[in-house]
Amino acid sequence: MKTLLSAVAMLLVSTLTFAQEAQVVSPDGNLKVDVGVVNGKPLYSVSYKGKPMLENSPLGILTNEGDFSSGMKWAGVSKSEVDKTYSQQKIKKSQIHYQANVLTCALANAQKDMLYVVFQVSNNDVAFRYELPTWGDRRACVVEKEATGYQFPAHATTYLSEMMLPMGAFARTSPSYESGYTNGDAVGRASGGGDGFVFPGLFKIGDEGWVLLSETGVSSLYCASHLSDGTADGLYTVEFPSAKQNNGFGSTGAQLALPGVTPWRTITVGETLKPIVETTIPFDVVDPLYEPSQTYQYGKSTWSWIVWMDESMNWDDQVAYIDLASEMGFEYILIDALWDENIGYDRMKELVKYANSKNVDVFLWYNSNGGFNDAPQGPRSRMNTSIARKKEMKWLQEAGVKGLKVDFFGGDKQETMRLYEDILSDANDYGLMIVFHGCTLPRGWERMYPNYVGSEAVWASEMLIFSEYIRENEAFFATLHPFIRNAVGAMEFGGVLLNKHLNRGNREGQTRQTGDIFQLATAVLYQNPVQMFALTPNNLTDVPAFEIDFMKEVPTTWDETLYIDGTPGKYAVIGRRHADKWYVVGVNAEDKAMKLKLDLPMFANQKVRLYGDDNKLESFLKEVQVKKNGTVEVTIQPKGGVVIAN
């Protein structure tokens, strides 16, 4: 980092200008960022094809060494380019070519200390961050607050999820990014809780386009951030975590060694939702932080807890789910909370051996807990300290376990970011993959941490078990996730529930309101490299065989992702390709059947399988001949789905 900042400083000296404003444009010329200083305050704006997406918005940080948000002056500007090609198996696209134009603005505060603001602008994405050099003999500082903001046009509308209040929810484990969404509300609507909104946030700018905000590159070196409540005129600012998170322990700011950098703020812009569904910006601007200790294998998993709950955490039920995974050809079983008490460590070694004999590998659940919540489920106190964690992971490696699901984090402070990173780094040393639940949004982690394989951070499948409201609105939320939450990071939803009743008896109560093909569609609609599917052993005989066959074949990693059609809160149609196999899936949240004419050139002049629901939400499978021009007409029933596959 010191070399990077020194190079930037030298470049600035060689290209020094003293204009009070600067501009950077995307390679295709459509996306433009203007940066200026007005009355000592640094500002930026974003336009797309000449239409304003963000109006003059504040920049800057406040540190314990000085204010870099007001009283600022230009000290220089430089421009450069980024051209980067990389492969990434765990995200929505496997081969990525990232090209961006770079603008580096040097600003000086009243004490003449420097701050660099770096913008990287690709064809539909803006990423920017602050780079902090050394200031005299200062080699460390605390970033106490950011002035960073997003000023939306007054007519913008929002699709935002509220930040949960700290130390609430189950066993004081919040916030865990498990809230609903605004649905086209005007900008400036205050959140009911008063703690703002989580990243990512989606905004519709009238008929001009869409904007998705998020952040990436958050590691142990910074806290995670979120959006403030908006003001009446549409200003949202970057907020640091509440002091009350993690039972009041840990700083709300970020402690940095100098020279140092902040995470990237990302802005994805498009006239349609296509760039938002297809963006790879969370991964384009970060790099792996360490080498993988081995080649990690992704795939599908069974888990008993989601439907059979705590009572299933016993030897016989886990054997039944291992057998289910084996029958389905799934790579894994997730054995959830309380296994340490109900099965025990010695018998768990035997259970792993049994699973391996059936060509199934094992993920085990762990409580992340330290001193920051009351979650009672075990194993506890195994992940929160280096000594305990390494001892446990050595045992896990010897037992043949392949991955962990670590739960109940509840906070975005730098203290918690260190815990996430420590778990990931130590797990890699022992060849273990990591899924996080009860957790924060992943911020570029698929690329940064080679053994990271997913996060919940959403109202996921467990809420379908617990809440009638979530069951009633399952289709509504499904039409949001591809455009918001899952657009920026892996989402381990734990879905595809084929029981009509979401309980062990499957006879009454907790009635699923979506069709079977809706459920199959979410296997593709929701992207995560390791998918814990909610199938139960009885599904092998009580659902149509073609549904089980589909679940046997559907992949969990993708080489390409395409936006096909959709509107948040109404319907979504997404296409994904694995090798030469395409899956186009759609779901409908409207209260009437939706007839769509889809343009699917990948299926042109081919016979394809079409899975659908009739008007009683009974599933069917038929073969369809696609026209030479690639158009396909489909009907998606209310709370139903469609799948088209070659």
ROGUPA-760311 format. One record per residue (C-alpha): residue in three letters; z, y, x. Coordinates in steps of 0.25 Angstrom, whole numbers, padded with zeros to 4 digits, always signed. Example, Ala and Ser with C-alpha at 12.3 -4.5 7.8 and 13.67 -1.06 7.14 Angstrom:
BEGIN
ALA+0031-0018+0049;SER+0029-0004+0055;
//
This chain:
BEGIN
MET+0000+0000+0000;LYS+0003+0010+0011;THR-0011+0007+0017;LEU-0017+0010+0003;LEU-0010+0023+0001;SER-0013+0027+0016;ALA-0027+0024+0013;VAL-0027+0032+0000;ALA-0020+0044+0007;MET-0031+0044+0018;LEU-0042+0043+0008;LEU-0036+0055+0001;VAL-0036+0063+0013;SER-0050+0060+0016;THR-0055+0063+0002;LEU-0045+0074-0001;THR-0048+0083-0013;PHE-0040+0093-0021;ALA-0046+0092-0035;GLN-0035+0093-0046;GLU-0042+0082-0053;ALA-0050+0069-0050;GLN-0058+0058-0057;VAL-0062+0044-0056;VAL-0072+0036-0064;SER-0074+0021-0066;PRO-0086+0014-0059;ASP-0094+0015-0072;GLY-0091+0029-0074;ASN-0084+0027-0088;LEU-0069+0028-0085;LYS-0064+0041-0079;VAL-0051+0046-0074;ASP-0048+0060-0071;VAL-0035+0064-0063;GLY-0029+0078-0062;VAL-0017+0086-0059;VAL-0013+0097-0070;ASN-0001+0106-0067;GLY+0004+0096-0057;LYS+0003+0084-0066;PRO-0007+0073-0063;LEU-0015+0068-0074;TYR-0027+0058-0077;SER-0036+0055-0089;VAL-0045+0044-0092;SER-0059+0044-0099;TYR-0069+0033-0103;LYS-0084+0037-0105;GLY-0079+0051-0106;LYS-0069+0049-0117;PRO-0054+0051-0114;MET-0045+0039-0114;LEU-0033+0046-0107;GLU-0031+0061-0107;ASN-0024+0068-0096;SER-0012+0058-0092;PRO-0001+0060-0083;LEU+0000+0054-0069;GLY+0012+0053-0059;ILE+0025+0047-0056;LEU+0039+0052-0053;THR+0047+0046-0042;ASN+0061+0048-0035;GLU+0053+0054-0024;GLY+0045+0064-0032;ASP+0038+0068-0045;PHE+0023+0064-0044;SER+0019+0068-0059;SER+0020+0083-0059;GLY+0018+0094-0048;MET+0007+0085-0042;LYS-0005+0090-0034;TRP-0018+0084-0030;ALA-0018+0079-0015;GLY-0031+0071-0015;VAL-0041+0062-0022;SER-0049+0050-0017;LYS-0058+0040-0024;SER-0062+0026-0020;GLU-0066+0013-0027;VAL-0061-0001-0030;ASP-0070-0013-0030;LYS-0062-0026-0032;THR-0065-0041-0036;TYR-0055-0051-0039;SER-0052-0064-0046;GLN-0041-0066-0056;GLN-0039-0079-0064;LYS-0027-0075-0072;ILE-0033-0063-0080;LYS-0044-0060-0090;LYS-0055-0060-0080;SER-0056-0069-0067;GLN-0066-0061-0058;ILE-0064-0045-0058;HIS-0072-0034-0051;TYR-0064-0021-0052;GLN-0071-0008-0048;ALA-0064+0005-0049;ASN-0065+0019-0044;VAL-0052+0025-0038;LEU-0046+0038-0038;THR-0034+0042-0029;CYS-0027+0055-0033;ALA-0017+0060-0023;LEU-0006+0069-0029;ALA+0005+0076-0022;ASN+0018+0081-0029;ALA+0027+0093-0027;GLN+0033+0087-0014;LYS+0019+0084-0009;ASP+0021+0069-0010;MET+0009+0061-0014;LEU+0005+0052-0026;TYR-0008+0044-0027;VAL-0014+0041-0041;VAL-0024+0030-0040;PHE-0034+0028-0051;GLN-0044+0016-0051;VAL-0054+0017-0062;SER-0063+0005-0066;ASN-0073+0005-0077;ASN-0062+0003-0088;ASP-0049+0004-0081;VAL-0041+0014-0074;ALA-0029+0010-0065;PHE-0020+0020-0058;ARG-0008+0020-0050;TYR+0001+0029-0041;GLU+0001+0027-0026;LEU+0014+0032-0019;PRO+0013+0035-0004;THR+0025+0037+0005;TRP+0031+0051+0003;GLY+0037+0056+0017;ASP+0047+0046+0021;ARG+0048+0040+0007;ARG+0045+0025+0006;ALA+0050+0022-0008;CYS+0051+0029-0021;VAL+0055+0026-0036;VAL+0044+0029-0046;GLU+0053+0034-0058;LYS+0043+0037-0068;GLU+0028+0038-0070;ALA+0021+0050-0077;THR+0009+0041-0079;GLY+0003+0043-0093;TYR-0008+0040-0102;GLN-0013+0052-0112;PHE-0021+0046-0123;PRO-0030+0054-0132;ALA-0022+0057-0145;HIS-0031+0048-0154;ALA-0028+0036-0145;THR-0021+0024-0152;THR-0012+0013-0146;TYR-0009-0002-0145;LEU+0004-0002-0137;SER+0016-0011-0136;GLU+0030-0006-0136;MET+0039-0007-0124;MET+0051-0016-0129;LEU+0064-0009-0127;PRO+0072-0015-0115;MET+0083-0025-0117;GLY+0079-0029-0131;ALA+0072-0041-0137;PHE+0077-0056-0134;ALA+0089-0056-0125;ARG+0086-0041-0120;THR+0073-0046-0113;SER+0064-0034-0117;PRO+0055-0027-0114;SER+0045-0038-0113;TYR+0032-0032-0118;GLU+0033-0039-0132;SER+0030-0029-0143;GLY+0019-0026-0153;TYR+0008-0015-0152;THR+0004-0002-0158;ASN-0009-0004-0166;GLY-0018+0008-0165;ASP-0006+0018-0166;ALA-0008+0033-0161;VAL-0004+0036-0147;GLY+0010+0042-0146;ARG+0017+0032-0156;ALA+0031+0030-0150;SER+0035+0016-0148;GLY+0047+0012-0156;GLY+0055+0007-0145;GLY+0053+0020-0136;ASP+0050+0012-0123;GLY+0035+0015-0124;PHE+0024+0004-0123;VAL+0020-0007-0114;PHE+0008-0008-0106;PRO-0003-0011-0109;GLY-0006-0001-0120;LEU-0019+0000-0127;PHE-0025+0013-0133;LYS-0037+0016-0141;ILE-0043+0030-0139;GLY-0050+0032-0152;ASP-0064+0027-0152;GLU-0066+0031-0137;GLY-0059+0018-0131;TRP-0047+0010-0127;VAL-0037+0012-0116;LEU-0027+0001-0111;LEU-0015+0005-0102;SER-0008-0004-0093;GLU-0002-0005-0079;THR-0004-0015-0068;GLY+0001-0019-0054;VAL+0016-0018-0058;SER+0023-0027-0047;SER+0038-0027-0042;LEU+0034-0013-0036;TYR+0035-0005-0049;CYS+0040-0006-0064;ALA+0031-0009-0075;SER+0028+0003-0085;HIS+0024+0005-0099;LEU+0019+0016-0108;SER+0028+0027-0114;ASP+0028+0030-0129;GLY+0016+0039-0131;THR+0017+0054-0134;ALA+0011+0059-0147;ASP-0001+0064-0139;GLY-0004+0050-0132;LEU+0003+0051-0119;TYR+0009+0038-0114;THR+0016+0037-0100;VAL+0020+0026-0091;GLU+0034+0022-0093;PHE+0044+0015-0084;PRO+0053+0004-0089;SER+0065+0007-0097;ALA+0078+0008-0089;LYS+0084-0002-0099;GLN+0075-0013-0096;ASN+0081-0025-0088;ASN+0095-0021-0094;GLY+0094-0008-0087;PHE+0092-0013-0073;GLY+0082-0008-0063;SER+0074+0005-0061;THR+0064+0010-0071;GLY+0055+0015-0060;ALA+0048+0009-0048;GLN+0053+0008-0034;LEU+0041+0010-0024;ALA+0040+0008-0009;LEU+0031+0019-0004;PRO+0019+0019-0003;GLY+0018+0012-0017;VAL+0010+0011-0029;THR+0013+0011-0044;PRO+0006+0001-0054;TRP-0007+0003-0059;ARG-0009+0010-0073;THR-0021+0005-0080;ILE-0030+0011-0091;THR-0041+0002-0097;VAL-0051+0010-0105;GLY-0063+0006-0113;GLU-0072+0010-0125;THR-0068-0004-0131;LEU-0057-0014-0128;LYS-0066-0022-0119;PRO-0061-0016-0106;ILE-0047-0017-0110;VAL-0048-0032-0113;GLU-0056-0035-0101;THR-0049-0026-0091;THR-0044-0032-0078;ILE-0037-0019-0073;PRO-0023-0024-0072;PHE-0028-0034-0061;ASP-0039-0025-0055;VAL-0029-0016-0048;VAL-0019-0026-0043;ASP-0019-0037-0033;PRO-0011-0050-0030;LEU+0002-0047-0024;TYR+0003-0061-0018;GLU-0005-0074-0016;PRO-0003-0085-0026;SER+0004-0097-0020;GLN-0005-0107-0026;THR-0017-0107-0036;TYR-0010-0105-0050;GLN-0016-0113-0062;TYR-0017-0106-0075;GLY-0018-0113-0089;LYS-0012-0116-0102;SER+0002-0120-0106;THR+0011-0126-0117;TRP+0025-0121-0120;SER+0034-0126-0130;TRP+0043-0114-0132;ILE+0034-0106-0140;VAL+0034-0114-0152;TRP+0045-0125-0150;MET+0054-0114-0144;ASP+0067-0117-0136;GLU+0070-0130-0142;SER+0057-0136-0135;MET+0063-0134-0122;ASN+0066-0148-0120;TRP+0060-0160-0112;ASP+0053-0167-0124;ASP+0046-0154-0129;GLN+0042-0150-0116;VAL+0036-0163-0114;ALA+0028-0161-0127;TYR+0023-0148-0122;ILE+0019-0154-0108;ASP+0011-0165-0116;LEU+0005-0154-0125;ALA+0000-0146-0112;SER-0005-0159-0106;GLU-0013-0162-0119;MET-0019-0148-0120;GLY-0022-0148-0105;PHE-0013-0136-0103;GLU-0009-0134-0088;TYR+0006-0130-0092;ILE+0018-0131-0100;LEU+0028-0119-0101;ILE+0042-0124-0102;ASP+0050-0112-0108;ALA+0064-0107-0108;LEU+0077-0116-0108;TRP+0070-0127-0100;ASP+0081-0126-0089;GLU+0092-0129-0099;ASN+0085-0139-0109;ILE+0076-0147-0099;GLY+0083-0143-0085;TYR+0077-0142-0071;ASP+0078-0157-0068;ARG+0070-0161-0080;MET+0061-0150-0079;LYS+0056-0156-0066;GLU+0053-0168-0074;LEU+0046-0161-0085;VAL+0037-0154-0075;LYS+0033-0167-0069;TYR+0030-0172-0083;ALA+0021-0160-0086;ASN+0014-0162-0073;SER+0011-0177-0076;LYS+0004-0171-0089;ASN-0004-0161-0080;VAL+0005-0149-0085;ASP+0012-0139-0077;VAL+0025-0131-0081;PHE+0029-0117-0083;LEU+0044-0115-0084;TRP+0051-0103-0092;TYR+0061-0094-0085;ASN+0070-0083-0089;SER+0067-0071-0079;ASN+0081-0066-0082;GLY+0090-0058-0072;GLY+0100-0048-0077;PHE+0091-0041-0087;ASN+0091-0049-0100;ASP+0098-0059-0108;ALA+0088-0070-0110;PRO+0095-0083-0110;GLN+0084-0093-0108;GLY+0084-0101-0095;PRO+0081-0103-0084;ARG+0088-0090-0081;SER+0091-0083-0068;ARG+0080-0090-0061;MET+0069-0080-0060;ASN+0077-0067-0058;THR+0081-0068-0043;SER+0073-0072-0031;ILE+0083-0083-0027;ALA+0084-0090-0040;ARG+0069-0088-0043;LYS+0064-0094-0030;LYS+0074-0106-0031;GLU+0069-0108-0046;MET+0054-0107-0042;LYS+0056-0117-0030;TRP+0062-0127-0041;LEU+0050-0124-0050;GLN+0040-0126-0039;GLU+0046-0140-0035;ALA+0047-0144-0050;GLY+0032-0141-0052;VAL+0033-0129-0061;LYS+0020-0120-0061;GLY+0025-0108-0068;LEU+0036-0100-0075;LYS+0037-0091-0087;VAL+0047-0081-0084;ASP+0053-0073-0096;PHE+0062-0061-0100;PHE+0059-0050-0091;GLY+0061-0038-0100;GLY+0057-0025-0091;ASP+0047-0018-0083;LYS+0056-0012-0072;GLN+0052-0014-0058;GLU+0064-0023-0057;THR+0057-0032-0067;MET+0044-0031-0060;ARG+0050-0036-0047;LEU+0055-0048-0055;TYR+0042-0052-0061;GLU+0036-0051-0047;ASP+0047-0059-0040;ILE+0045-0070-0050;LEU+0030-0070-0048;SER+0031-0069-0033;ASP+0041-0080-0031;ALA+0034-0089-0042;ASN+0021-0088-0033;ASP+0029-0093-0021;TYR+0032-0106-0029;GLY+0019-0108-0036;LEU+0023-0103-0050;MET+0016-0095-0060;ILE+0023-0085-0069;VAL+0022-0081-0083;PHE+0031-0070-0088;HIS+0037-0068-0102;GLY+0046-0058-0108;CYS+0039-0049-0098;THR+0031-0037-0095;LEU+0016-0035-0095;PRO+0009-0041-0083;ARG+0003-0030-0074;GLY-0008-0035-0066;TRP+0001-0047-0063;GLU-0010-0058-0064;ARG-0016-0052-0052;MET-0004-0048-0044;TYR+0004-0061-0045;PRO-0004-0073-0044;ASN+0006-0082-0051;TYR+0008-0073-0063;VAL+0002-0080-0075;GLY+0006-0072-0087;SER+0015-0063-0095;GLU+0020-0062-0110;ALA+0022-0047-0112;VAL+0017-0048-0127;TRP+0022-0053-0140;ALA+0018-0067-0137;SER+0018-0080-0144;GLU+0033-0082-0145;MET+0033-0070-0154;LEU+0024-0078-0164;ILE+0035-0088-0165;PHE+0047-0078-0167;SER+0040-0067-0175;GLU+0033-0066-0189;TYR+0028-0052-0185;ILE+0021-0057-0173;ARG+0015-0069-0180;GLU+0010-0060-0191;ASN+0004-0050-0180;GLU-0001-0061-0170;ALA-0015-0058-0172;PHE-0013-0043-0171;PHE-0006-0044-0157;ALA-0017-0054-0153;THR-0028-0043-0155;LEU-0020-0033-0146;HIS-0017-0042-0134;PRO-0031-0043-0128;PHE-0032-0028-0128;ILE-0018-0024-0123;ARG-0008-0034-0117;ASN-0017-0045-0113;ALA-0028-0035-0108;VAL-0019-0032-0095;GLY-0012-0045-0092;ALA-0009-0059-0095;MET-0002-0062-0108;GLU+0005-0075-0109;PHE+0006-0076-0124;GLY+0009-0090-0126;GLY+0001-0092-0138;VAL-0009-0101-0146;LEU+0001-0106-0157;LEU-0006-0116-0165;ASN+0006-0120-0173;LYS+0005-0115-0187;HIS+0020-0112-0187;LEU+0025-0107-0174;ASN+0037-0117-0172;ARG+0039-0131-0168;GLY+0038-0137-0182;ASN+0025-0130-0185;ARG+0028-0132-0200;GLU+0033-0118-0205;GLY+0038-0105-0201;GLN+0032-0095-0190;THR+0018-0097-0196;ARG+0007-0093-0186;GLN-0002-0083-0193;THR-0014-0084-0184;GLY-0025-0094-0184;ASP-0026-0105-0174;ILE-0039-0099-0168;PHE-0032-0086-0166;GLN-0022-0094-0158;LEU-0033-0100-0150;ALA-0039-0087-0148;THR-0027-0081-0141;ALA-0028-0092-0130;VAL-0039-0084-0125;LEU-0036-0070-0131;TYR-0023-0070-0123;GLN-0025-0071-0108;ASN-0015-0077-0099;PRO-0018-0087-0087;VAL-0007-0097-0091;GLN-0006-0098-0107;MET+0006-0104-0113;PHE+0000-0109-0126;ALA+0009-0111-0139;LEU+0003-0124-0143;THR+0013-0135-0148;PRO+0011-0151-0147;ASN+0008-0152-0162;ASN-0004-0143-0160;LEU-0011-0155-0154;THR-0012-0161-0168;ASP-0010-0150-0178;VAL-0021-0140-0174;PRO-0036-0143-0174;ALA-0040-0150-0161;PHE-0050-0139-0157;GLU-0039-0129-0156;ILE-0032-0138-0146;ASP-0045-0141-0139;PHE-0046-0126-0137;MET-0032-0124-0132;LYS-0035-0135-0122;GLU-0048-0128-0116;VAL-0044-0113-0117;PRO-0042-0107-0103;THR-0032-0097-0099;THR-0039-0090-0088;TRP-0052-0082-0090;ASP-0063-0077-0082;GLU-0068-0066-0091;THR-0062-0059-0103;LEU-0070-0050-0113;TYR-0067-0041-0125;ILE-0075-0045-0136;ASP-0070-0038-0148;GLY-0057-0033-0155;THR-0048-0022-0158;PRO-0033-0022-0155;GLY-0025-0026-0167;LYS-0037-0031-0175;TYR-0044-0042-0167;ALA-0048-0046-0153;VAL-0059-0054-0147;ILE-0059-0058-0133;GLY-0068-0067-0124;ARG-0063-0074-0111;ARG-0071-0083-0102;HIS-0065-0094-0093;ALA-0076-0100-0084;ASP-0088-0101-0093;LYS-0080-0103-0106;TRP-0079-0091-0115;TYR-0068-0089-0126;VAL-0069-0078-0136;VAL-0057-0076-0145;GLY-0054-0067-0156;VAL-0042-0064-0165;ASN-0041-0056-0178;ALA-0028-0048-0182;GLU-0035-0042-0194;ASP-0031-0046-0209;LYS-0046-0050-0212;ALA-0056-0059-0205;MET-0064-0053-0194;LYS-0079-0055-0192;LEU-0084-0052-0178;LYS-0097-0053-0172;LEU-0094-0055-0157;ASP-0104-0053-0145;LEU-0101-0065-0136;PRO-0112-0066-0126;MET-0105-0077-0118;PHE-0108-0086-0130;ALA-0122-0082-0132;ASN-0131-0094-0138;GLN-0119-0104-0136;LYS-0112-0113-0145;VAL-0097-0109-0145;ARG-0084-0114-0151;LEU-0079-0105-0162;TYR-0064-0106-0166;GLY-0060-0099-0178;ASP-0051-0098-0190;ASP-0055-0099-0205;ASN-0049-0089-0216;LYS-0037-0098-0217;LEU-0035-0098-0201;GLU-0039-0112-0200;SER-0046-0114-0187;PHE-0060-0120-0184;LEU-0069-0122-0173;LYS-0085-0122-0174;GLU-0097-0121-0164;VAL-0105-0108-0165;GLN-0118-0105-0159;VAL-0118-0091-0153;LYS-0130-0082-0155;LYS-0139-0079-0143;ASN-0134-0064-0143;GLY-0119-0070-0142;THR-0114-0064-0155;VAL-0104-0073-0163;GLU-0098-0069-0177;VAL-0084-0074-0179;THR-0073-0072-0190;ILE-0059-0071-0186;GLN-0049-0073-0197;PRO-0036-0064-0198;LYS-0026-0069-0188;GLY-0037-0079-0184;GLY-0045-0080-0171;VAL-0058-0085-0165;VAL-0062-0092-0152;ILE-0076-0094-0147;ALA-0078-0102-0135;ASN-0090-0109-0127;
//
